[in-house]
Amino acid sequence: MRILVTGGAGYIGSHVVKELLHQGYQVHVLDNLSKGHRKAVDPRAELILGATSDYELLKKIFQSLRIEAVMHFAANIEVGESVADPGKYYLNNFGNSLTLLKAMRDCEVPKLVFSSTAAVYGNPQQIPIREEESLAPINPYGRSKMMTEMAIEDFSKAHGLGYTLLRYFNVAGAHPEGQIGEDHRPESHLIPRILATALDPQSQVQVYGNDYPTPDGTCIRDYVHVMDLAQAHILALQATEPGHGEVYNIGSQNGFSVLEVLRACEKVLGFKLAVNMAARRPGDPAVLVASSEKIRRALGWRPRYPDMETIVKHAWQWHSRHPQGYATAEAQAPASPPL
């Protein structure tokens, strides 16, 4: 099957690309490299420089490469930035997704797997969160993803698009072989921030709040290994049928507290880290954990790396070998020019 992966030079997209290739798919990546990295793209995949805002380019890609399905990762993902600059998020995450959907419709591309987010739930009423939970996002990032989900559903009803929506919280870890990993600029995710502290002995790990109603007083969050998430995307692709839509949460079921993540990092590293206990951040719920019961039951998804130490071990293999991320190798891995 011929797949177009939008945002395939990013963290999650690049891991999905590698797994797709491993399973025998023909993969083409569309990325403008505003956040992604050339070196993250497996050389067996074609990297096309461009954006989902370019309708004519999308049509050329779909028609000339005879694309059979799209995996859509291209998006801005920072919650704080979305509050400060909502227009950027509505334009890119929602508006450009509409352009993609229109091009798919016009070129009769029948299948879409959409990388959504559990942020569409906002502050959920029940934990673990199930797919039936009401959607009530509390920031422009979550709302932009919810709006895109709604548009996808409408395109399915009107035009027979087959789709799967995947919602998840925190993705972590790296490819077990250490070839690719997480490199966000700036980095806001907990595990890479902790590991960056290990590389800089003058810095401290910031823990925001230790008085939450949880066993150790720190927030509990959902984490899934990036390779387990990649496998979920491929299972979703295989199950997606034209004219039918489905939605699945991807979650760890139980979650990990900030201190549990910190202790796992220290165990992998073999030494203690300096910690600064800071005040709570406004709006941080005590517990956010998603249920993955539905995708386990329906598609047979089973995480290969469910324990936090393995997640951290794979992340550390990447960060310790690439302390500057992809920066030292960005001149490599040539890309194809726009078609």
Secondary structure, DSSP 8 states (H G I E B T S, - for coil): -EEEEETTTSHHHHHHHHHHHHTT-EEEEEE--SS--GGGS-TTSEEEE--TT-HHHHHHHHHHHT--EEEE------HHHHHH-HHHHIIIIIIHHHHHHHHHHHTT--EEEEE--GGGG-S-SSSSB-TTS-----SHHHHHHHHHHHHHHHHHHHH--EEEEEEESEEE---TTSSS----SS---HHHHHHHHHH-TT--EEEE-S-SSSTTSS-EE-EEEHHHHHHHHHHHHHH--TT-EEEEEE--SS-EEHHHHHHHHHHHHTS---EEEE---TT--SEE-B--HHHHHHH----S--SHHHHHHHHHHHHHH-TTTTGGGTT-S--B---
